[in-house]
């Protein structure tokens, strides 16, 4: 095998490995039933000044909603802001919009 062929093979292998490890795109959750009223959480003391509160939310589990409690998280970058996930009414049902760092 020539050097050029080895370089092409290595580059192709690197691309394939990157694609194989890429995170899956989150699937869209569509629910006909309205989500319950948000639970009012008591926010515990922050474990440190760099932590941000990520509030809880109702998650659809296929046949019912389940409350997922909030938690403290460290932003991936010091200046990042947490944008909470939420249920949005769409086309006669409800769609989950995932929370994310901005």
Biopython code that builds the backbone (N, CA, C, O; Angstrom):
import numpy as np
from Bio.PDB.StructureBuilder import StructureBuilder

atoms = [
    (1, "UNK", "N", (0.857, -1.177, 0.000)),
    (1, "UNK", "CA", (0.000, 0.000, 0.000)),
    (1, "UNK", "C", (0.898, 1.234, 0.000)),
    (1, "UNK", "O", (1.886, 1.302, 0.732)),
    (2, "UNK", "N", (0.540, 2.197, -0.827)),
    (2, "UNK", "CA", (1.337, 3.414, -0.915)),
    (2, "UNK", "C", (1.073, 4.314, 0.281)),
    (2, "UNK", "O", (0.091, 4.132, 1.000)),
    (3, "UNK", "N", (1.947, 5.280, 0.488)),
    (3, "UNK", "CA", (1.784, 6.239, 1.578)),
    (3, "UNK", "C", (0.479, 7.025, 1.387)),
    (3, "UNK", "O", (-0.253, 7.254, 2.349)),
    (4, "UNK", "N", (0.193, 7.431, 0.160)),
    (4, "UNK", "CA", (-1.041, 8.182, -0.114)),
    (4, "UNK", "C", (-2.267, 7.339, 0.232)),
    (4, "UNK", "O", (-3.234, 7.848, 0.798)),
    (5, "UNK", "N", (-2.225, 6.055, -0.106)),
    (5, "UNK", "CA", (-3.353, 5.157, 0.198)),
    (5, "UNK", "C", (-3.511, 4.999, 1.710)),
    (5, "UNK", "O", (-4.629, 4.978, 2.226)),
    (6, "UNK", "N", (-2.376, 4.887, 2.419)),
    (6, "UNK", "CA", (-2.440, 4.784, 3.881)),
    (6, "UNK", "C", (-3.037, 6.040, 4.504)),
    (6, "UNK", "O", (-3.819, 5.949, 5.451)),
    (7, "UNK", "N", (-2.679, 7.205, 3.985)),
    (7, "UNK", "CA", (-3.221, 8.467, 4.500)),
    (7, "UNK", "C", (-4.724, 8.533, 4.246)),
    (7, "UNK", "O", (-5.484, 8.922, 5.133)),
    (8, "UNK", "N", (-5.157, 8.157, 3.043)),
    (8, "UNK", "CA", (-6.600, 8.160, 2.738)),
    (8, "UNK", "C", (-7.344, 7.185, 3.652)),
    (8, "UNK", "O", (-8.429, 7.494, 4.144)),
    (9, "UNK", "N", (-6.754, 6.003, 3.876)),
    (9, "UNK", "CA", (-7.377, 5.006, 4.750)),
    (9, "UNK", "C", (-7.497, 5.533, 6.173)),
    (9, "UNK", "O", (-8.549, 5.398, 6.797)),
    (10, "UNK", "N", (-6.429, 6.132, 6.688)),
    (10, "UNK", "CA", (-6.442, 6.668, 8.053)),
    (10, "UNK", "C", (-7.464, 7.790, 8.181)),
    (10, "UNK", "O", (-8.193, 7.852, 9.171)),
    (11, "UNK", "N", (-7.524, 8.673, 7.195)),
    (11, "UNK", "CA", (-8.491, 9.778, 7.242)),
    (11, "UNK", "C", (-9.914, 9.240, 7.206)),
    (11, "UNK", "O", (-10.777, 9.707, 7.949)),
    (12, "UNK", "N", (-10.159, 8.267, 6.350)),
    (12, "UNK", "CA", (-11.501, 7.668, 6.276)),
    (12, "UNK", "C", (-11.879, 6.975, 7.566)),
    (12, "UNK", "O", (-13.027, 7.056, 8.003)),
    (13, "UNK", "N", (-10.917, 6.287, 8.186)),
    (13, "UNK", "CA", (-11.178, 5.611, 9.460)),
    (13, "UNK", "C", (-11.495, 6.613, 10.559)),
    (13, "UNK", "O", (-12.371, 6.373, 11.390)),
    (14, "UNK", "N", (-10.782, 7.738, 10.562)),
    (14, "UNK", "CA", (-11.032, 8.772, 11.574)),
    (14, "UNK", "C", (-12.427, 9.359, 11.417)),
    (14, "UNK", "O", (-13.118, 9.586, 12.411)),
    (15, "UNK", "N", (-12.850, 9.606, 10.184)),
    (15, "UNK", "CA", (-14.200, 10.135, 9.941)),
    (15, "UNK", "C", (-15.241, 9.122, 10.380)),
    (15, "UNK", "O", (-16.222, 9.490, 11.027)),
    (16, "UNK", "N", (-15.051, 7.849, 10.042)),
    (16, "UNK", "CA", (-16.008, 6.808, 10.427)),
    (16, "UNK", "C", (-16.107, 6.694, 11.939)),
    (16, "UNK", "O", (-17.202, 6.551, 12.483)),
    (17, "UNK", "N", (-14.965, 6.757, 12.623)),
    (17, "UNK", "CA", (-14.985, 6.674, 14.083)),
    (17, "UNK", "C", (-15.696, 7.863, 14.691)),
    (17, "UNK", "O", (-16.431, 7.714, 15.667)),
    (18, "UNK", "N", (-15.487, 9.046, 14.127)),
    (18, "UNK", "CA", (-16.159, 10.247, 14.626)),
    (18, "UNK", "C", (-17.658, 10.132, 14.447)),
    (18, "UNK", "O", (-18.415, 10.464, 15.360)),
    (19, "UNK", "N", (-18.104, 9.669, 13.291)),
    (19, "UNK", "CA", (-19.541, 9.532, 13.045)),
    (19, "UNK", "C", (-20.155, 8.473, 13.944)),
    (19, "UNK", "O", (-21.283, 8.632, 14.409)),
    (20, "UNK", "N", (-19.429, 7.398, 14.191)),
    (20, "UNK", "CA", (-19.948, 6.331, 15.049)),
    (20, "UNK", "C", (-20.115, 6.805, 16.486)),
    (20, "UNK", "O", (-20.987, 6.308, 17.198)),
    (21, "UNK", "N", (-19.291, 7.760, 16.928)),
    (21, "UNK", "CA", (-19.337, 8.246, 18.303)),
    (21, "UNK", "C", (-20.186, 9.503, 18.461)),
    (21, "UNK", "O", (-20.362, 9.986, 19.579)),
    (22, "UNK", "N", (-20.715, 10.042, 17.361)),
    (22, "UNK", "CA", (-21.510, 11.266, 17.438)),
    (22, "UNK", "C", (-22.755, 11.009, 18.266)),
    (22, "UNK", "O", (-23.362, 9.944, 18.150)),
    (23, "UNK", "N", (-23.153, 11.972, 19.107)),
    (23, "UNK", "CA", (-24.351, 11.770, 19.922)),
    (23, "UNK", "C", (-25.592, 11.677, 19.042)),
    (23, "UNK", "O", (-25.702, 12.347, 18.015)),
    (24, "UNK", "N", (-26.512, 10.837, 19.467)),
    (24, "UNK", "CA", (-27.760, 10.680, 18.723)),
    (24, "UNK", "C", (-28.591, 11.939, 18.852)),
    (24, "UNK", "O", (-28.608, 12.571, 19.909)),
    (25, "UNK", "N", (-29.263, 12.299, 17.810)),
    (25, "UNK", "CA", (-30.161, 13.453, 17.853)),
    (25, "UNK", "C", (-31.343, 13.089, 18.739)),
    (25, "UNK", "O", (-31.941, 12.027, 18.567)),
    (26, "UNK", "N", (-31.696, 13.971, 19.702)),
    (26, "UNK", "CA", (-32.809, 13.615, 20.579)),
    (26, "UNK", "C", (-34.098, 13.460, 19.784)),
    (26, "UNK", "O", (-34.394, 14.250, 18.888)),
    (27, "UNK", "N", (-34.856, 12.429, 20.131)),
    (27, "UNK", "CA", (-36.111, 12.227, 19.412)),
    (27, "UNK", "C", (-37.150, 13.196, 19.933)),
    (27, "UNK", "O", (-37.117, 13.585, 21.100)),
    (28, "UNK", "N", (-38.054, 13.580, 19.085)),
    (28, "UNK", "CA", (-39.100, 14.529, 19.456)),
    (28, "UNK", "C", (-40.181, 13.789, 20.240)),
    (28, "UNK", "O", (-40.668, 12.744, 19.808)),
    (29, "UNK", "N", (-40.547, 14.337, 21.385)),
    (29, "UNK", "CA", (-41.590, 13.746, 22.225)),
    (29, "UNK", "C", (-42.869, 14.534, 21.998)),
    (29, "UNK", "O", (-42.921, 15.733, 22.272)),
    (30, "UNK", "N", (-43.908, 13.859, 21.495)),
    (30, "UNK", "CA", (-45.209, 14.489, 21.236)),
    (30, "UNK", "C", (-46.247, 13.751, 22.067)),
    (30, "UNK", "O", (-46.374, 12.530, 21.980)),
    (31, "UNK", "N", (-46.996, 14.510, 22.883)),
    (31, "UNK", "CA", (-47.977, 13.925, 23.797)),
    (31, "UNK", "C", (-49.301, 14.644, 23.600)),
    (31, "UNK", "O", (-49.330, 15.870, 23.497)),
    (32, "UNK", "N", (-50.392, 13.900, 23.545)),
    (32, "UNK", "CA", (-51.711, 14.501, 23.374)),
    (32, "UNK", "C", (-52.221, 15.094, 24.683)),
    (32, "UNK", "O", (-52.939, 16.093, 24.673)),
    (33, "UNK", "N", (-51.858, 14.489, 25.803)),
    (33, "UNK", "CA", (-52.336, 14.932, 27.108)),
    (33, "UNK", "C", (-51.498, 16.090, 27.647)),
    (33, "UNK", "O", (-50.269, 16.055, 27.599)),
    (34, "UNK", "N", (-52.178, 17.114, 28.160)),
    (34, "UNK", "CA", (-51.511, 18.289, 28.741)),
    (34, "UNK", "C", (-50.636, 17.865, 29.915)),
    (34, "UNK", "O", (-51.040, 17.020, 30.714)),
    (35, "UNK", "N", (-49.421, 18.451, 30.029)),
    (35, "UNK", "CA", (-48.577, 18.120, 31.186)),
    (35, "UNK", "C", (-49.179, 18.671, 32.471)),
    (35, "UNK", "O", (-49.895, 19.671, 32.442)),
    (36, "UNK", "N", (-48.891, 18.019, 33.606)),
    (36, "UNK", "CA", (-49.387, 18.519, 34.894)),
    (36, "UNK", "C", (-48.768, 19.871, 35.228)),
    (36, "UNK", "O", (-47.797, 20.303, 34.606)),
    (37, "UNK", "N", (-49.350, 20.518, 36.216)),
    (37, "UNK", "CA", (-48.812, 21.788, 36.708)),
    (37, "UNK", "C", (-47.421, 21.515, 37.283)),
    (37, "UNK", "O", (-47.196, 20.493, 37.931)),
    (38, "UNK", "N", (-46.501, 22.438, 37.039)),
    (38, "UNK", "CA", (-45.140, 22.286, 37.548)),
    (38, "UNK", "C", (-45.128, 22.142, 39.062)),
    (38, "UNK", "O", (-45.901, 22.794, 39.763)),
    (39, "UNK", "N", (-44.261, 21.300, 39.550)),
    (39, "UNK", "CA", (-44.074, 21.127, 40.989)),
    (39, "UNK", "C", (-43.237, 22.299, 41.496)),
    (39, "UNK", "O", (-42.245, 22.678, 40.874)),
    (40, "UNK", "N", (-43.642, 22.864, 42.623)),
    (40, "UNK", "CA", (-42.852, 23.939, 43.227)),
    (40, "UNK", "C", (-41.764, 23.269, 44.053)),
    (40, "UNK", "O", (-42.047, 22.588, 45.039)),
    (41, "UNK", "N", (-40.526, 23.470, 43.643)),
    (41, "UNK", "CA", (-39.408, 22.827, 44.321)),
    (41, "UNK", "C", (-38.786, 23.752, 45.357)),
    (41, "UNK", "O", (-38.714, 24.965, 45.164)),
    (42, "UNK", "N", (-38.340, 23.163, 46.452)),
    (42, "UNK", "CA", (-37.534, 23.892, 47.422)),
    (42, "UNK", "C", (-36.098, 23.707, 46.956)),
    (42, "UNK", "O", (-35.580, 22.591, 46.939)),
    (43, "UNK", "N", (-35.464, 24.802, 46.580)),
    (43, "UNK", "CA", (-34.098, 24.735, 46.050)),
    (43, "UNK", "C", (-33.119, 24.659, 47.218)),
    (43, "UNK", "O", (-33.053, 25.575, 48.038)),
    (44, "UNK", "N", (-32.355, 23.564, 47.292)),
    (44, "UNK", "CA", (-31.386, 23.451, 48.385)),
    (44, "UNK", "C", (-30.225, 24.428, 48.188)),
    (44, "UNK", "O", (-30.040, 24.979, 47.103)),
    (45, "UNK", "N", (-29.457, 24.628, 49.239)),
    (45, "UNK", "CA", (-28.297, 25.525, 49.160)),
    (45, "UNK", "C", (-27.339, 25.055, 48.071)),
    (45, "UNK", "O", (-27.124, 23.857, 47.885)),
    (46, "UNK", "N", (-26.777, 26.011, 47.368)),
    (46, "UNK", "CA", (-25.829, 25.715, 46.300)),
    (46, "UNK", "C", (-24.567, 25.070, 46.872)),
    (46, "UNK", "O", (-24.076, 25.486, 47.921)),
    (47, "UNK", "N", (-24.045, 24.056, 46.186)),
    (47, "UNK", "CA", (-22.805, 23.444, 46.662)),
    (47, "UNK", "C", (-21.567, 24.320, 46.427)),
    (47, "UNK", "O", (-20.488, 24.018, 46.935)),
    (48, "UNK", "N", (-21.722, 25.395, 45.663)),
    (48, "UNK", "CA", (-20.590, 26.288, 45.406)),
    (48, "UNK", "C", (-20.991, 27.415, 44.482)),
    (48, "UNK", "O", (-22.038, 27.333, 43.841)),
    (49, "UNK", "N", (-20.196, 28.461, 44.392)),
    (49, "UNK", "CA", (-20.555, 29.639, 43.598)),
    (49, "UNK", "C", (-20.616, 29.381, 42.095)),
    (49, "UNK", "O", (-21.262, 30.139, 41.371)),
    (50, "UNK", "N", (-19.961, 28.335, 41.615)),
    (50, "UNK", "CA", (-19.953, 28.073, 40.182)),
    (50, "UNK", "C", (-21.168, 27.266, 39.703)),
    (50, "UNK", "O", (-21.332, 27.050, 38.502)),
    (51, "UNK", "N", (-22.015, 26.824, 40.630)),
    (51, "UNK", "CA", (-23.165, 25.982, 40.286)),
    (51, "UNK", "C", (-24.378, 26.809, 39.849)),
    (51, "UNK", "O", (-24.582, 27.938, 40.295)),
    (52, "UNK", "N", (-25.181, 26.201, 38.956)),
    (52, "UNK", "CA", (-26.410, 26.807, 38.452)),
    (52, "UNK", "C", (-27.547, 25.812, 38.717)),
    (52, "UNK", "O", (-27.379, 24.608, 38.523)),
    (53, "UNK", "N", (-28.695, 26.318, 39.158)),
    (53, "UNK", "CA", (-29.846, 25.455, 39.416)),
    (53, "UNK", "C", (-30.528, 25.096, 38.099)),
    (53, "UNK", "O", (-30.877, 25.978, 37.314)),
    (54, "UNK", "N", (-30.714, 23.807, 37.862)),
    (54, "UNK", "CA", (-31.445, 23.294, 36.701)),
    (54, "UNK", "C", (-32.769, 22.779, 37.253)),
    (54, "UNK", "O", (-32.820, 21.729, 37.893)),
    (55, "UNK", "N", (-33.854, 23.539, 36.994)),
    (55, "UNK", "CA", (-35.131, 23.196, 37.630)),
    (55, "UNK", "C", (-35.693, 21.883, 37.092)),
    (55, "UNK", "O", (-35.377, 21.448, 35.985)),
    (56, "UNK", "N", (-36.532, 21.277, 37.913)),
    (56, "UNK", "CA", (-37.151, 20.013, 37.551)),
    (56, "UNK", "C", (-38.209, 20.182, 36.471)),
    (56, "UNK", "O", (-38.594, 21.299, 36.124)),
    (57, "UNK", "N", (-38.669, 19.055, 35.950)),
    (57, "UNK", "CA", (-39.686, 19.079, 34.890)),
    (57, "UNK", "C", (-40.428, 17.743, 34.844)),
    (57, "UNK", "O", (-39.973, 16.745, 35.402)),
    (58, "UNK", "N", (-41.554, 17.747, 34.181)),
    (58, "UNK", "CA", (-42.291, 16.505, 33.959)),
    (58, "UNK", "C", (-41.778, 15.845, 32.691)),
    (58, "UNK", "O", (-41.697, 16.476, 31.638)),
    (59, "UNK", "N", (-41.435, 14.577, 32.802)),
    (59, "UNK", "CA", (-40.980, 13.788, 31.648)),
    (59, "UNK", "C", (-42.082, 12.804, 31.276)),
    (59, "UNK", "O", (-42.686, 12.183, 32.151)),
    (60, "UNK", "N", (-42.340, 12.663, 29.996)),
    (60, "UNK", "CA", (-43.318, 11.695, 29.510)),
    (60, "UNK", "C", (-42.648, 10.333, 29.441)),
    (60, "UNK", "O", (-41.597, 10.185, 28.817)),
    (61, "UNK", "N", (-43.261, 9.325, 30.089)),
    (61, "UNK", "CA", (-42.677, 7.987, 30.135)),
    (61, "UNK", "C", (-43.454, 6.972, 29.308)),
    (61, "UNK", "O", (-43.390, 5.772, 29.576)),
    (62, "UNK", "N", (-44.182, 7.443, 28.313)),
    (62, "UNK", "CA", (-44.900, 6.531, 27.422)),
    (62, "UNK", "C", (-46.366, 6.390, 27.736)),
    (62, "UNK", "O", (-47.181, 6.249, 26.825)),
    (63, "UNK", "N", (-46.726, 6.424, 29.024)),
    (63, "UNK", "CA", (-48.139, 6.318, 29.391)),
    (63, "UNK", "C", (-48.535, 7.315, 30.479)),
    (63, "UNK", "O", (-49.715, 7.430, 30.813)),
    (64, "UNK", "N", (-47.563, 8.033, 31.031)),
    (64, "UNK", "CA", (-47.851, 9.017, 32.065)),
    (64, "UNK", "C", (-46.637, 9.937, 32.247)),
    (64, "UNK", "O", (-45.526, 9.630, 31.814)),
    (65, "UNK", "N", (-46.889, 11.065, 32.898)),
    (65, "UNK", "CA", (-45.811, 11.991, 33.226)),
    (65, "UNK", "C", (-45.190, 11.589, 34.562)),
    (65, "UNK", "O", (-45.875, 11.109, 35.465)),
    (66, "UNK", "N", (-43.873, 11.795, 34.665)),
    (66, "UNK", "CA", (-43.139, 11.537, 35.904)),
    (66, "UNK", "C", (-42.318, 12.790, 36.195)),
    (66, "UNK", "O", (-41.705, 13.358, 35.291)),
    (67, "UNK", "N", (-42.306, 13.219, 37.456)),
    (67, "UNK", "CA", (-41.542, 14.401, 37.827)),
    (67, "UNK", "C", (-40.056, 14.051, 37.946)),
    (67, "UNK", "O", (-39.689, 13.085, 38.616)),
    (68, "UNK", "N", (-39.217, 14.837, 37.296)),
    (68, "UNK", "CA", (-37.760, 14.711, 37.396)),
    (68, "UNK", "C", (-37.295, 15.913, 38.212)),
    (68, "UNK", "O", (-37.442, 17.058, 37.784)),
    (69, "UNK", "N", (-36.735, 15.646, 39.383)),
    (69, "UNK", "CA", (-36.336, 16.719, 40.296)),
    (69, "UNK", "C", (-35.203, 17.557, 39.722)),
    (69, "UNK", "O", (-34.376, 17.073, 38.950)),
    (70, "UNK", "N", (-35.185, 18.825, 40.119)),
    (70, "UNK", "CA", (-34.113, 19.722, 39.719)),
    (70, "UNK", "C", (-32.807, 19.344, 40.401)),
    (70, "UNK", "O", (-32.781, 18.533, 41.326)),
    (71, "UNK", "N", (-31.726, 19.948, 39.927)),
    (71, "UNK", "CA", (-30.409, 19.648, 40.488)),
    (71, "UNK", "C", (-29.441, 20.800, 40.201)),
    (71, "UNK", "O", (-29.685, 21.637, 39.331)),
    (72, "UNK", "N", (-28.360, 20.820, 40.941)),
    (72, "UNK", "CA", (-27.305, 21.799, 40.719)),
    (72, "UNK", "C", (-26.351, 21.258, 39.664)),
    (72, "UNK", "O", (-26.041, 20.066, 39.669)),
    (73, "UNK", "N", (-25.880, 22.116, 38.757)),
    (73, "UNK", "CA", (-24.946, 21.701, 37.710)),
    (73, "UNK", "C", (-23.898, 22.789, 37.495)),
    (73, "UNK", "O", (-24.159, 23.973, 37.712)),
    (74, "UNK", "N", (-22.731, 22.374, 37.073)),
    (74, "UNK", "CA", (-21.660, 23.315, 36.733)),
    (74, "UNK", "C", (-21.735, 23.555, 35.226)),
    (74, "UNK", "O", (-21.695, 22.601, 34.449)),
    (75, "UNK", "N", (-21.842, 24.808, 34.805)),
    (75, "UNK", "CA", (-21.903, 25.093, 33.369)),
    (75, "UNK", "C", (-20.663, 24.577, 32.645)),
    (75, "UNK", "O", (-19.575, 24.547, 33.221)),
    (76, "UNK", "N", (-20.823, 24.168, 31.376)),
    (76, "UNK", "CA", (-19.664, 23.685, 30.624)),
    (76, "UNK", "C", (-18.644, 24.791, 30.369)),
    (76, "UNK", "O", (-17.461, 24.520, 30.167)),
    (77, "UNK", "N", (-19.108, 26.032, 30.381)),
    (77, "UNK", "CA", (-18.248, 27.215, 30.262)),
    (77, "UNK", "C", (-18.677, 28.147, 31.376)),
    (77, "UNK", "O", (-19.859, 28.185, 31.716)),
    (78, "UNK", "N", (-17.773, 28.887, 31.945)),
    (78, "UNK", "CA", (-18.076, 29.732, 33.089)),
    (78, "UNK", "C", (-19.165, 30.762, 32.858)),
    (78, "UNK", "O", (-19.836, 31.172, 33.806)),
    (79, "UNK", "N", (-19.352, 31.181, 31.637)),
    (79, "UNK", "CA", (-20.338, 32.227, 31.337)),
    (79, "UNK", "C", (-21.646, 31.656, 30.778)),
    (79, "UNK", "O", (-22.543, 32.427, 30.437)),
    (80, "UNK", "N", (-21.779, 30.340, 30.676)),
    (80, "UNK", "CA", (-22.968, 29.727, 30.083)),
    (80, "UNK", "C", (-24.194, 29.940, 30.973)),
    (80, "UNK", "O", (-24.093, 29.976, 32.199)),
    (81, "UNK", "N", (-25.333, 30.079, 30.335)),
    (81, "UNK", "CA", (-26.614, 30.269, 31.019)),
    (81, "UNK", "C", (-27.499, 29.072, 30.694)),
    (81, "UNK", "O", (-27.569, 28.651, 29.539)),
    (82, "UNK", "N", (-28.179, 28.515, 31.706)),
    (82, "UNK", "CA", (-29.078, 27.387, 31.485)),
    (82, "UNK", "C", (-30.422, 27.901, 30.970)),
    (82, "UNK", "O", (-31.042, 28.762, 31.594)),
    (83, "UNK", "N", (-30.865, 27.374, 29.841)),
    (83, "UNK", "CA", (-32.181, 27.678, 29.282)),
    (83, "UNK", "C", (-33.045, 26.461, 29.599)),
    (83, "UNK", "O", (-32.815, 25.386, 29.045)),
    (84, "UNK", "N", (-34.044, 26.611, 30.488)),
    (84, "UNK", "CA", (-34.823, 25.449, 30.927)),
    (84, "UNK", "C", (-35.621, 24.809, 29.797)),
    (84, "UNK", "O", (-36.091, 25.484, 28.881)),
    (85, "UNK", "N", (-35.758, 23.498, 29.888)),
    (85, "UNK", "CA", (-36.645, 22.787, 28.979)),
    (85, "UNK", "C", (-38.086, 23.125, 29.327)),
    (85, "UNK", "O", (-38.375, 23.577, 30.435)),
    (86, "UNK", "N", (-38.985, 22.906, 28.381)),
    (86, "UNK", "CA", (-40.399, 23.206, 28.649)),
    (86, "UNK", "C", (-41.288, 22.472, 27.648)),
    (86, "UNK", "O", (-40.847, 22.061, 26.575)),
    (87, "UNK", "N", (-42.542, 22.323, 28.032)),
    (87, "UNK", "CA", (-43.550, 21.744, 27.148)),
    (87, "UNK", "C", (-44.194, 22.878, 26.366)),
    (87, "UNK", "O", (-44.592, 23.891, 26.941)),
    (88, "UNK", "N", (-44.294, 22.703, 25.055)),
    (88, "UNK", "CA", (-44.907, 23.713, 24.186)),
    (88, "UNK", "C", (-46.106, 23.083, 23.476)),
    (88, "UNK", "O", (-46.035, 21.953, 22.993)),
    (89, "UNK", "N", (-47.194, 23.825, 23.424)),
    (89, "UNK", "CA", (-48.396, 23.323, 22.756)),
    (89, "UNK", "C", (-48.209, 23.445, 21.244)),
    (89, "UNK", "O", (-47.914, 24.525, 20.734)),
    (90, "UNK", "N", (-48.383, 22.332, 20.536)),
    (90, "UNK", "CA", (-48.208, 22.302, 19.083)),
    (90, "UNK", "C", (-49.192, 21.315, 18.463)),
    (90, "UNK", "O", (-49.316, 20.179, 18.921)),
    (91, "UNK", "N", (-49.880, 21.752, 17.433)),
    (91, "UNK", "CA", (-50.729, 20.857, 16.621)),
    (91, "UNK", "C", (-51.675, 19.990, 17.462)),
    (91, "UNK", "O", (-51.813, 18.793, 17.208)),
    (92, "UNK", "N", (-52.316, 20.588, 18.449)),
    (92, "UNK", "CA", (-53.286, 19.855, 19.260)),
    (92, "UNK", "C", (-52.675, 18.958, 20.319)),
    (92, "UNK", "O", (-53.392, 18.179, 20.946)),
    (93, "UNK", "N", (-51.391, 19.045, 20.534)),
    (93, "UNK", "CA", (-50.717, 18.232, 21.540)),
    (93, "UNK", "C", (-49.606, 19.028, 22.186)),
    (93, "UNK", "O", (-49.574, 20.256, 22.098)),
    (94, "UNK", "N", (-48.696, 18.327, 22.835)),
    (94, "UNK", "CA", (-47.605, 18.963, 23.569)),
    (94, "UNK", "C", (-46.284, 18.357, 23.137)),
    (94, "UNK", "O", (-46.162, 17.141, 22.991)),
    (95, "UNK", "N", (-45.290, 19.222, 22.933)),
    (95, "UNK", "CA", (-43.953, 18.810, 22.499)),
    (95, "UNK", "C", (-42.941, 19.249, 23.549)),
    (95, "UNK", "O", (-43.004, 20.378, 24.037)),
    (96, "UNK", "N", (-42.006, 18.366, 23.901)),
    (96, "UNK", "CA", (-40.963, 18.698, 24.863)),
    (96, "UNK", "C", (-39.823, 19.397, 24.134)),
    (96, "UNK", "O", (-39.274, 18.863, 23.171)),
    (97, "UNK", "N", (-39.468, 20.600, 24.600)),
    (97, "UNK", "CA", (-38.326, 21.354, 24.092)),
    (97, "UNK", "C", (-37.218, 21.177, 25.129)),
    (97, "UNK", "O", (-37.341, 21.663, 26.253)),
    (98, "UNK", "N", (-36.159, 20.498, 24.767)),
    (98, "UNK", "CA", (-35.085, 20.165, 25.699)),
    (98, "UNK", "C", (-34.362, 21.395, 26.212)),
    (98, "UNK", "O", (-34.130, 22.341, 25.460)),
    (99, "UNK", "N", (-33.998, 21.388, 27.504)),
    (99, "UNK", "CA", (-33.197, 22.458, 28.069)),
    (99, "UNK", "C", (-31.772, 22.379, 27.527)),
    (99, "UNK", "O", (-31.328, 21.320, 27.084)),
    (100, "UNK", "N", (-31.056, 23.511, 27.566)),
    (100, "UNK", "CA", (-29.697, 23.518, 27.026)),
    (100, "UNK", "C", (-28.901, 24.684, 27.592)),
    (100, "UNK", "O", (-29.461, 25.627, 28.151)),
    (101, "UNK", "N", (-27.592, 24.602, 27.436)),
    (101, "UNK", "CA", (-26.710, 25.698, 27.851)),
    (101, "UNK", "C", (-26.549, 26.658, 26.690)),
    (101, "UNK", "O", (-26.396, 26.242, 25.542)),
    (102, "UNK", "N", (-26.585, 27.946, 26.997)),
    (102, "UNK", "CA", (-26.405, 28.958, 25.955)),
    (102, "UNK", "C", (-25.259, 29.858, 26.353)),
    (102, "UNK", "O", (-24.923, 30.790, 25.622)),
]
sb = StructureBuilder()
sb.init_structure("model")
sb.init_model(0)
sb.init_chain("A")
sb.init_seg("    ")
for serial, (resi, resn, name, xyz) in enumerate(atoms, 1):
    if name == "N":
        sb.init_residue(resn, " ", resi, " ")
    sb.init_atom(name, np.array(xyz, "f"), 0.0, 1.0, " ", f" {name:<3s}", serial, name[0])
structure = sb.get_structure()
